Amino acid sequence: MVEGTELKQTKKLMEYQHEVLESQIEVQKQAFERIETELYDNVGQMLSVAKIYLCTLEESALNEEQQNYVKQINDIVGKTILDLRTLIRNLDAYLSTNFDLSSSLSTEIVRIQKTSHANIELQISGTRYSLGYEKEIVLFRIAQELINKLWNTGNVSNIKVILNYTSTLFSISIHFQGKNVKIEADNLHRRTELMGGKYLFMNKKKKEIRIELPVRN
């Protein structure tokens, strides 16, 4: 009987570690894909414009117009440097074990808003604290999937994500407006339970998805 219990605990631990690894790989993959896209679409375009200005400058005499070109080049190069620094910081955040759930979710929501014009809001209640790298990266993937699943149904107009920190319980509440919202959540249930948490879905009067995780001091 004892051996059977230990076997179940070992299996659950292995499943949890596997889930952490999968979440880590997926987050890193998305980070690389995003950086590749931004480097190509944004930084690459700005550098191309800078190159055009430089070519024009080489063919022009040194006059007021040329000075304006030089100023524009400096502005573009300065903006490019800032964008590169931001990309590097984002990459460090995704690949580092100092992964921060709230800041990563904030970055993700801004990205979704830019690409899909979704109306998504992030709110933080209580004093933030770390849940540990493993839990935070799994929670990030769960929240990320839920936000995308909700928005992609086409039936949801507004989404509010609330991170609630208390001394005994951490929760992610995702409030939404929409009718007949259905999402596949078996895998999300399983991942939440592996962390010792609860997954709650309310789709009647109070439209909310909530993930609760006990905090052990």
C-alpha positions in Angstrom: 0.0 0.0 0.0 2.8 2.4 0.9 4.7 1.5 -2.2 1.6 2.2 -4.3 1.2 5.6 -2.7 4.8 6.5 -3.2 4.5 5.3 -6.9 1.5 7.7 -7.4 3.4 10.6 -5.8 6.4 9.9 -8.0 4.3 9.7 -11.1 2.6 13.0 -10.2 5.9 14.7 -9.5 7.2 13.5 -12.9 4.1 14.8 -14.7 4.5 18.1 -13.0 8.2 18.4 -13.9 7.3 17.4 -17.5 4.7 20.1 -17.6 7.2 22.7 -16.3 9.7 21.7 -19.0 7.0 21.8 -21.7 5.9 25.3 -20.6 9.5 26.5 -20.5 10.2 25.2 -24.0 7.0 26.7 -25.4 7.6 30.1 -23.8 11.2 30.2 -25.1 10.0 29.1 -28.6 7.5 31.9 -28.6 10.1 34.4 -27.4 12.5 33.5 -30.2 9.7 33.6 -32.9 8.6 37.0 -31.6 12.1 38.4 -31.6 12.7 37.0 -35.1 9.5 38.7 -36.4 10.2 42.0 -34.6 13.8 42.0 -35.8 12.7 41.4 -39.4 9.5 43.7 -39.5 10.5 46.5 -37.2 14.3 46.8 -36.7 15.0 45.6 -40.2 12.7 48.1 -41.8 14.2 51.0 -39.7 17.7 50.0 -40.6 16.7 49.9 -44.3 15.3 53.4 -44.1 18.5 54.5 -42.4 20.5 53.0 -45.2 18.4 54.9 -47.8 19.1 58.1 -46.0 22.8 57.4 -45.9 22.9 56.7 -49.6 21.1 60.0 -50.2 23.5 61.7 -47.9 26.5 60.4 -49.8 25.1 61.9 -53.0 24.2 65.2 -51.6 26.2 68.3 -50.9 26.7 69.4 -47.3 23.8 71.8 -46.8 20.8 72.3 -44.6 18.9 69.5 -46.3 21.8 67.2 -45.7 21.9 68.2 -42.0 18.2 67.3 -41.8 19.0 63.9 -43.2 21.7 63.4 -40.6 19.3 64.3 -37.8 16.7 61.8 -39.1 19.4 59.1 -39.3 20.4 59.8 -35.8 16.8 59.5 -34.6 16.2 56.3 -36.5 19.4 54.7 -35.2 18.6 55.8 -31.7 15.1 54.3 -31.9 16.6 51.1 -33.3 19.0 50.8 -30.4 16.2 51.2 -27.9 14.2 48.5 -29.7 17.1 46.1 -29.6 17.6 46.7 -25.9 13.9 46.1 -25.3 14.1 42.8 -27.2 17.2 41.7 -25.3 15.5 42.5 -22.0 12.4 40.5 -23.0 14.5 37.6 -24.1 16.4 37.6 -20.8 13.0 37.6 -19.0 11.7 34.6 -20.9 14.9 32.6 -20.7 15.9 33.5 -17.1 15.0 31.5 -14.1 14.0 34.9 -12.6 10.8 34.6 -14.6 8.2 37.1 -13.4 4.5 36.2 -13.9 3.0 39.6 -13.7 5.5 41.5 -15.9 5.4 38.6 -18.5 1.6 38.6 -18.6 1.7 42.4 -19.0 4.1 42.1 -22.0 2.0 39.3 -23.5 -1.3 41.4 -23.2 0.4 44.3 -24.9 1.5 42.0 -27.7 -2.0 40.6 -28.2 -3.5 44.0 -28.2 -1.1 45.2 -30.9 -1.7 42.1 -33.2 -5.4 41.6 -32.7 -6.7 45.0 -31.3 -8.2 43.0 -28.4 -9.6 44.8 -25.4 -7.7 43.1 -22.6 -6.9 44.6 -19.2 -4.5 43.4 -16.5 -5.1 44.3 -12.8 -3.0 43.3 -9.8 -4.5 43.1 -6.3 -2.4 42.8 -3.2 1.4 42.8 -2.7 3.2 40.8 -5.3 5.4 37.9 -4.3 7.2 35.1 -6.1 5.5 31.7 -6.4 8.7 30.2 -7.7 10.0 29.8 -11.2 8.3 26.5 -12.0 4.8 27.5 -10.9 5.0 31.0 -12.4 6.0 29.7 -15.9 3.2 27.1 -15.9 0.7 29.6 -14.7 1.8 32.0 -17.4 1.3 29.3 -20.1 -2.2 28.5 -18.7 -3.2 32.2 -18.6 -1.8 32.8 -22.1 -3.7 29.9 -23.5 -6.9 30.9 -21.8 -6.7 34.5 -23.1 -6.1 33.3 -26.6 -8.8 30.6 -26.4 -11.4 33.1 -25.2 -10.5 35.8 -27.7 -10.4 33.3 -30.6 -13.9 32.1 -29.9 -15.1 35.3 -31.5 -17.9 35.6 -28.8 -15.8 37.5 -26.3 -15.6 41.3 -26.4 -13.7 42.3 -23.2 -11.3 40.4 -21.0 -10.0 41.5 -17.6 -7.2 39.5 -16.0 -6.8 39.9 -12.2 -3.8 38.6 -10.3 -4.8 38.5 -6.6 -2.0 38.0 -4.0 -3.0 37.2 -0.4 -1.0 35.6 2.4 -2.7 32.2 2.0 -4.0 32.1 -1.6 -2.9 33.3 -5.0 -5.4 33.4 -7.8 -5.7 34.4 -11.5 -9.3 35.5 -12.3 -10.2 36.1 -16.0 -13.4 38.0 -16.4 -15.0 38.2 -19.8 -18.1 39.4 -21.7 -19.7 37.1 -24.2 -22.4 34.5 -24.8 -22.2 30.7 -25.1 -18.5 30.7 -24.5 -17.0 27.2 -24.7 -13.4 26.2 -24.5 -11.6 22.9 -24.1 -10.0 23.0 -20.7 -9.2 19.4 -19.7 -5.5 20.0 -20.1 -5.7 23.2 -18.1 -7.5 21.4 -15.3 -4.8 18.8 -15.2 -2.0 21.3 -15.2 -3.6 23.3 -12.4 -4.2 20.2 -10.3 -0.5 19.1 -10.7 0.4 22.4 -8.9 -2.1 21.6 -6.1 -4.5 24.2 -7.4 -8.1 24.5 -8.5 -9.5 25.4 -11.9 -13.0 27.0 -11.8 -15.1 28.0 -14.8 -18.3 30.1 -14.5 -20.2 30.9 -17.6 -23.6 32.0 -16.4 -24.3 35.2 -14.5 -20.7 35.7 -13.5 -18.5 35.0 -16.5 -15.2 34.1 -15.0 -12.4 31.6 -15.1 -10.4 31.4 -11.9 -7.3 29.5 -11.0 -6.6 29.2 -7.2 -3.3 28.2 -5.8 -2.7 27.8 -2.0 0.4 29.6 -0.7 2.6 27.8 1.7 4.6 30.1 3.9 
